[in-house]
């Protein structure tokens, strides 16, 4: 169960509260005794963890082709693709 802390107490002890959250604790913030927010530790995604450890590499952004290949007569898609690759 998360620790409950009123807004005034949180404001007065914010640095201490953040230390507790960094240590893994979850704090439920209350206003007039009613829960209004939850402060919990930030959790990296598995991919972000692997990238930070150097065990994965982020993908490159997609780049659309810079030019279109113009079809010349009735040809198959394979022929058009092959021609585009030869132009590189």
Short mmCIF file of the C-alpha atoms (twelve columns), coordinates in Angstrom:
data_MODEL
# 
_entry.id   MODEL 
# 
loop_
_atom_site.group_PDB 
_atom_site.id 
_atom_site.type_symbol 
_atom_site.label_atom_id 
_atom_site.label_alt_id 
_atom_site.label_comp_id 
_atom_site.label_asym_id 
_atom_site.label_seq_id 
_atom_site.Cartn_x 
_atom_site.Cartn_y 
_atom_site.Cartn_z 
_atom_site.pdbx_PDB_model_num 
ATOM 1  C CA . UNK A 1  0.000  0.000  0.000   1 
ATOM 2  C CA . UNK A 2  1.415  3.411  -0.931  1 
ATOM 3  C CA . UNK A 3  2.351  5.939  1.717   1 
ATOM 4  C CA . UNK A 4  -0.228 8.737  1.976   1 
ATOM 5  C CA . UNK A 5  0.945  12.319 2.152   1 
ATOM 6  C CA . UNK A 6  -1.100 15.515 2.168   1 
ATOM 7  C CA . UNK A 7  -0.342 18.335 -0.246  1 
ATOM 8  C CA . UNK A 8  1.006  20.607 2.503   1 
ATOM 9  C CA . UNK A 9  3.283  17.865 3.874   1 
ATOM 10 C CA . UNK A 10 4.475  17.059 0.352   1 
ATOM 11 C CA . UNK A 11 5.250  20.735 -0.320  1 
ATOM 12 C CA . UNK A 12 7.166  21.048 2.958   1 
ATOM 13 C CA . UNK A 13 9.170  17.834 2.453   1 
ATOM 14 C CA . UNK A 14 9.358  17.552 -1.328  1 
ATOM 15 C CA . UNK A 15 13.075 16.727 -1.508  1 
ATOM 16 C CA . UNK A 16 12.666 13.986 1.095   1 
ATOM 17 C CA . UNK A 17 9.581  12.635 -0.721  1 
ATOM 18 C CA . UNK A 18 11.458 12.484 -4.027  1 
ATOM 19 C CA . UNK A 19 14.307 10.597 -2.337  1 
ATOM 20 C CA . UNK A 20 11.771 8.053  -1.081  1 
ATOM 21 C CA . UNK A 21 10.287 7.668  -4.564  1 
ATOM 22 C CA . UNK A 22 13.758 7.244  -6.096  1 
ATOM 23 C CA . UNK A 23 14.327 4.481  -3.542  1 
ATOM 24 C CA . UNK A 24 11.281 2.668  -4.944  1 
ATOM 25 C CA . UNK A 25 8.466  3.889  -2.713  1 
ATOM 26 C CA . UNK A 26 5.096  5.037  -4.072  1 
ATOM 27 C CA . UNK A 27 3.427  8.072  -2.496  1 
ATOM 28 C CA . UNK A 28 -0.295 8.766  -2.720  1 
ATOM 29 C CA . UNK A 29 -0.972 12.507 -2.515  1 
ATOM 30 C CA . UNK A 30 -4.163 13.539 -0.728  1 
ATOM 31 C CA . UNK A 31 -6.203 16.740 -0.510  1 
ATOM 32 C CA . UNK A 32 -8.608 16.941 2.422   1 
ATOM 33 C CA . UNK A 33 -8.035 13.212 2.955   1 
ATOM 34 C CA . UNK A 34 -9.033 12.259 -0.598  1 
ATOM 35 C CA . UNK A 35 -6.434 10.742 -2.946  1 
ATOM 36 C CA . UNK A 36 -5.693 13.091 -5.866  1 
ATOM 37 C CA . UNK A 37 -2.392 11.853 -7.307  1 
ATOM 38 C CA . UNK A 38 0.217  9.132  -7.134  1 
ATOM 39 C CA . UNK A 39 3.966  9.711  -7.331  1 
ATOM 40 C CA . UNK A 40 5.768  6.533  -8.274  1 
ATOM 41 C CA . UNK A 41 9.252  5.622  -9.480  1 
ATOM 42 C CA . UNK A 42 9.892  6.114  -13.189 1 
ATOM 43 C CA . UNK A 43 10.255 2.765  -14.914 1 
ATOM 44 C CA . UNK A 44 12.183 2.569  -18.175 1 
ATOM 45 C CA . UNK A 45 10.813 0.337  -20.879 1 
ATOM 46 C CA . UNK A 46 12.738 -2.876 -21.483 1 
ATOM 47 C CA . UNK A 47 14.049 -1.453 -24.773 1 
ATOM 48 C CA . UNK A 48 15.252 1.752  -23.077 1 
ATOM 49 C CA . UNK A 49 17.060 -0.380 -20.471 1 
ATOM 50 C CA . UNK A 50 18.786 -2.451 -23.157 1 
ATOM 51 C CA . UNK A 51 19.844 0.692  -25.044 1 
ATOM 52 C CA . UNK A 52 21.207 2.264  -21.830 1 
ATOM 53 C CA . UNK A 53 23.203 -0.928 -21.158 1 
ATOM 54 C CA . UNK A 54 24.585 -0.904 -24.702 1 
ATOM 55 C CA . UNK A 55 22.913 -4.233 -25.488 1 
ATOM 56 C CA . UNK A 56 20.593 -2.777 -28.149 1 
ATOM 57 C CA . UNK A 57 20.823 -0.030 -30.716 1 
ATOM 58 C CA . UNK A 58 17.920 2.303  -31.400 1 
ATOM 59 C CA . UNK A 59 16.482 2.048  -34.887 1 
ATOM 60 C CA . UNK A 60 16.985 4.773  -37.431 1 
ATOM 61 C CA . UNK A 61 14.035 6.931  -38.439 1 
ATOM 62 C CA . UNK A 62 12.259 5.907  -41.634 1 
ATOM 63 C CA . UNK A 63 13.290 7.939  -44.665 1 
ATOM 64 C CA . UNK A 64 11.004 7.922  -47.674 1 
ATOM 65 C CA . UNK A 65 12.601 7.507  -51.090 1 
ATOM 66 C CA . UNK A 66 13.898 10.786 -52.481 1 
ATOM 67 C CA . UNK A 67 12.570 10.149 -55.960 1 
ATOM 68 C CA . UNK A 68 9.852  8.120  -57.610 1 
ATOM 69 C CA . UNK A 69 10.543 5.533  -60.278 1 
ATOM 70 C CA . UNK A 70 8.515  6.233  -63.384 1 
ATOM 71 C CA . UNK A 71 6.986  3.175  -65.032 1 
ATOM 72 C CA . UNK A 72 7.802  2.863  -68.740 1 
ATOM 73 C CA . UNK A 73 5.259  0.629  -70.407 1 
ATOM 74 C CA . UNK A 74 3.698  -2.576 -69.098 1 
ATOM 75 C CA . UNK A 75 6.283  -4.099 -66.750 1 
ATOM 76 C CA . UNK A 76 6.059  -6.176 -63.609 1 
ATOM 77 C CA . UNK A 77 6.713  -4.746 -60.168 1 
ATOM 78 C CA . UNK A 78 9.826  -6.945 -59.958 1 
ATOM 79 C CA . UNK A 79 11.270 -5.342 -63.087 1 
ATOM 80 C CA . UNK A 80 10.592 -1.830 -61.791 1 
ATOM 81 C CA . UNK A 81 12.197 -2.633 -58.427 1 
ATOM 82 C CA . UNK A 82 15.222 -4.223 -60.098 1 
ATOM 83 C CA . UNK A 83 15.668 -1.111 -62.267 1 
ATOM 84 C CA . UNK A 84 15.453 1.137  -59.201 1 
ATOM 85 C CA . UNK A 85 18.122 -0.891 -57.431 1 
ATOM 86 C CA . UNK A 86 20.444 -0.733 -60.431 1 
ATOM 87 C CA . UNK A 87 20.256 3.086  -60.385 1 
ATOM 88 C CA . UNK A 88 21.765 3.250  -56.890 1 
# 
